[in-house]
């Protein structure tokens, strides 16, 4: 066999080796982040403060308005109580708030979106937002301050990822392998050292933010209840959205 023959035989192998994409993130995750950015940009640059205040009244989640506890609740649109448990997740307090949620969404939304697909990912995320709002309402039914931010969604994605994205040895698996790992039971997940540490840090951080120490740390305005509600939803109910789990039932 000549050198030319060897070169021709090797050429298809080299042609098949393509460089990795610049953004190895599912389109649905990037699209959701773009929607968050677009909504915030419109609020910051296109709306007057007065109009933006009406946006908050209509689309932020305000627990006390379900009991008409504040005068401004009378200015809500009739259906605000129906859509605000979801739409609050598209609103953010400032660019830093948006940036933090976007980074966490990239980190935990990527493996979940790869596993669930675009449609199930969106449904799962929406349910996470509603679960976060429900948890906040149960613990703060009379608060009239607007609750905003995608933290409930991000927390649900964190909880869902805990059910499949960690190896049984206590170390995280390769990102390319995470979407194909089996969903572990709740009991098995809670015996995984990595999951236990992750859950403890997550819950501990959120409880600290919501405590008296939270005010000292600058976290007095963080809706930690929504974080915990979203996380519990994602962790406990992920298998109901996972097509691989349903296929084995």
C-alpha positions as CSV (number, residue, x, y, z in Angstrom):
1,X,0.0,0.0,0.0
2,X,1.4,3.3,-1.1
3,X,1.6,6.5,1.0
4,X,-1.2,8.0,-1.3
5,X,-3.4,5.1,-0.4
6,X,-2.8,5.7,3.3
7,X,-3.6,9.4,2.9
8,X,-6.9,8.6,1.1
9,X,-7.9,6.1,3.7
10,X,-7.3,8.6,6.5
11,X,-8.9,11.5,4.8
12,X,-12.6,10.6,5.7
13,X,-11.6,10.2,9.3
14,X,-10.3,13.7,9.5
15,X,-13.3,15.0,7.6
16,X,-15.6,13.6,10.2
17,X,-13.8,15.3,13.1
18,X,-15.5,18.7,13.3
19,X,-14.7,21.3,15.9
20,X,-17.2,21.6,18.7
21,X,-19.9,24.3,18.4
22,X,-19.2,27.6,19.9
23,X,-22.4,27.4,22.0
24,X,-23.1,23.9,23.1
25,X,-26.4,24.9,24.6
26,X,-29.9,23.8,23.6
27,X,-31.7,26.4,21.5
28,X,-34.7,26.4,23.9
29,X,-32.5,27.5,26.8
30,X,-30.9,30.3,24.8
31,X,-34.3,31.3,23.5
32,X,-35.7,31.5,27.0
33,X,-32.8,33.7,28.2
34,X,-33.3,35.9,25.1
35,X,-36.9,36.4,26.1
36,X,-35.9,37.3,29.6
37,X,-33.4,39.9,28.2
38,X,-35.9,41.3,25.8
39,X,-38.6,41.7,28.4
40,X,-36.2,43.5,30.8
41,X,-34.8,45.7,28.0
42,X,-38.3,46.8,27.0
43,X,-39.1,47.7,30.7
44,X,-35.8,49.6,31.1
45,X,-35.6,51.5,27.9
46,X,-39.0,51.6,26.3
47,X,-41.5,52.0,29.2
48,X,-41.9,55.0,31.4
49,X,-41.7,54.4,35.2
50,X,-45.5,54.8,35.4
51,X,-46.2,52.3,32.7
52,X,-43.7,49.9,34.2
53,X,-45.4,50.1,37.6
54,X,-48.6,49.0,35.9
55,X,-46.7,46.1,34.3
56,X,-45.6,45.0,37.8
57,X,-49.1,45.3,39.2
58,X,-50.5,43.2,36.3
59,X,-47.7,40.6,35.8
60,X,-45.7,40.3,39.0
61,X,-46.9,37.8,41.6
62,X,-48.5,39.7,44.5
63,X,-49.9,37.3,47.2
64,X,-51.8,40.0,49.1
65,X,-53.8,40.9,46.0
66,X,-55.7,37.6,46.2
67,X,-57.2,39.1,49.4
68,X,-57.4,42.7,48.1
69,X,-55.1,43.7,50.9
70,X,-53.8,46.9,49.2
71,X,-55.5,49.7,47.3
72,X,-53.3,49.3,44.2
73,X,-54.6,45.8,43.8
74,X,-57.8,47.3,42.5
75,X,-55.8,48.4,39.4
76,X,-55.0,44.9,38.4
77,X,-56.5,43.5,35.3
78,X,-59.3,40.9,36.0
79,X,-57.1,37.9,35.0
80,X,-53.9,38.9,36.7
81,X,-54.5,36.4,39.5
82,X,-54.5,33.6,36.9
83,X,-51.4,34.5,34.9
84,X,-49.2,36.2,37.4
85,X,-48.0,32.9,39.1
86,X,-46.3,32.3,35.7
87,X,-45.5,35.7,34.3
88,X,-43.6,36.9,37.4
89,X,-40.8,34.7,36.3
90,X,-40.2,36.9,33.1
91,X,-39.6,40.0,35.2
92,X,-36.4,40.9,37.0
93,X,-35.3,43.7,39.4
94,X,-32.2,44.7,37.6
95,X,-29.5,43.5,35.1
96,X,-27.6,41.7,37.9
97,X,-30.6,39.8,39.0
98,X,-31.2,38.8,35.3
99,X,-27.5,37.9,34.8
100,X,-27.4,35.6,37.9
101,X,-30.6,33.8,36.9
102,X,-29.3,33.4,33.3
103,X,-26.1,31.9,34.4
104,X,-27.8,29.3,36.6
105,X,-30.3,28.6,33.8
106,X,-27.5,27.9,31.4
107,X,-25.9,25.6,33.9
108,X,-28.9,23.5,35.0
109,X,-31.3,24.1,32.1
110,X,-28.8,22.6,29.6
111,X,-28.8,19.0,30.9
112,X,-32.6,19.1,31.6
113,X,-33.4,20.5,28.2
114,X,-31.3,17.9,26.4
115,X,-33.1,15.2,28.3
116,X,-36.6,16.4,28.1
117,X,-36.7,18.1,24.8
118,X,-38.0,21.6,24.1
119,X,-41.7,21.1,24.8
120,X,-41.4,19.1,28.0
121,X,-38.6,21.5,29.1
122,X,-41.0,24.5,28.7
123,X,-43.8,22.7,30.5
124,X,-41.5,21.7,33.3
125,X,-40.1,25.2,33.7
126,X,-43.6,26.7,33.7
127,X,-44.7,24.3,36.4
128,X,-41.6,25.2,38.4
129,X,-42.5,28.9,38.3
130,X,-46.0,28.1,39.5
131,X,-44.7,25.8,42.2
132,X,-42.4,28.6,43.4
133,X,-45.3,31.1,43.5
134,X,-47.5,28.6,45.4
135,X,-44.8,28.0,48.0
136,X,-44.3,31.7,48.5
137,X,-48.1,32.3,48.8
138,X,-48.5,29.5,51.4
139,X,-45.9,31.1,53.6
140,X,-46.7,34.8,52.9
141,X,-50.4,35.1,52.0
142,X,-50.7,38.7,53.0
143,X,-47.6,40.2,51.5
144,X,-48.4,42.9,49.0
145,X,-44.9,43.4,47.6
146,X,-44.4,42.1,44.0
147,X,-42.4,38.9,43.6
148,X,-40.4,38.7,40.4
149,X,-37.6,36.7,38.9
150,X,-36.9,33.3,37.3
151,X,-35.5,31.8,40.5
152,X,-38.5,29.4,40.8
153,X,-37.7,28.1,37.3
154,X,-34.0,27.8,37.9
155,X,-34.6,26.1,41.3
156,X,-36.9,23.5,39.6
157,X,-34.2,22.8,37.0
158,X,-31.7,22.4,39.8
159,X,-34.0,19.9,41.6
160,X,-34.6,18.0,38.4
161,X,-30.9,17.8,37.5
162,X,-30.2,16.2,41.0
163,X,-32.3,13.2,39.9
164,X,-30.1,12.2,37.0
165,X,-27.0,14.4,36.4
166,X,-24.8,13.0,39.2
167,X,-22.9,9.8,39.1
168,X,-23.4,7.0,41.6
169,X,-19.8,7.3,42.8
170,X,-20.5,10.8,44.2
171,X,-19.0,12.8,41.3
172,X,-20.7,14.6,38.5
173,X,-20.6,12.8,35.1
174,X,-19.3,14.2,31.8
175,X,-21.8,16.8,30.5
176,X,-22.2,14.8,27.3
177,X,-23.3,11.8,29.3
178,X,-25.7,13.5,31.7
179,X,-28.8,13.4,29.5
180,X,-28.5,9.6,29.1
181,X,-28.1,8.7,32.7
182,X,-31.1,6.9,34.4
183,X,-33.3,8.8,36.7
184,X,-32.6,7.6,40.2
185,X,-35.3,7.2,42.9
186,X,-35.8,9.9,45.5
187,X,-34.4,7.5,48.1
188,X,-31.3,6.7,46.0
189,X,-30.8,10.4,45.3
190,X,-30.9,11.2,49.0
191,X,-28.2,8.6,49.6
192,X,-25.9,10.1,47.0
193,X,-23.2,12.1,48.8
194,X,-22.9,14.7,46.0
195,X,-26.7,15.2,45.9
196,X,-26.9,15.5,49.7
197,X,-24.2,18.1,49.8
198,X,-25.7,20.0,46.9
199,X,-29.2,19.9,48.5
200,X,-27.9,20.9,51.9
201,X,-26.0,23.9,50.5
202,X,-28.9,25.0,48.4
203,X,-31.5,24.8,51.2
204,X,-29.0,26.2,53.7
205,X,-28.2,29.2,51.5
206,X,-31.8,30.0,50.9
207,X,-32.8,29.6,54.5
208,X,-29.9,31.9,55.5
209,X,-31.0,34.5,52.9
210,X,-34.5,34.4,54.4
211,X,-33.4,34.7,58.0
212,X,-32.3,37.7,60.0
213,X,-28.8,37.2,58.7
214,X,-30.2,37.6,55.2
215,X,-30.7,41.2,55.8
216,X,-27.1,41.6,56.8
217,X,-26.0,39.8,53.7
218,X,-28.1,42.0,51.4
219,X,-30.6,39.3,50.7
220,X,-33.7,40.7,52.4
221,X,-35.6,41.0,49.1
222,X,-34.8,37.5,47.9
223,X,-38.0,35.3,47.7
224,X,-36.3,32.3,49.2
225,X,-39.7,30.5,49.6
226,X,-40.1,30.5,45.8
227,X,-36.6,29.0,45.5
228,X,-37.5,26.2,47.9
229,X,-40.9,25.5,46.3
230,X,-39.4,25.3,42.8
231,X,-36.6,23.0,44.0
232,X,-38.9,20.7,45.8
233,X,-41.2,20.4,42.7
234,X,-38.3,19.7,40.4
235,X,-36.7,17.1,42.7
236,X,-39.8,15.3,43.6
237,X,-41.7,15.3,40.3
238,X,-39.0,15.2,37.6
239,X,-39.7,11.6,36.7
240,X,-43.3,12.5,35.6
241,X,-41.9,14.8,32.9
242,X,-39.0,12.5,31.9
243,X,-39.8,10.4,28.7
244,X,-37.1,7.8,29.7
245,X,-38.7,7.2,33.1
246,X,-42.2,7.0,31.6
247,X,-41.0,4.5,29.0
248,X,-39.9,2.1,31.8
249,X,-43.3,2.3,33.7
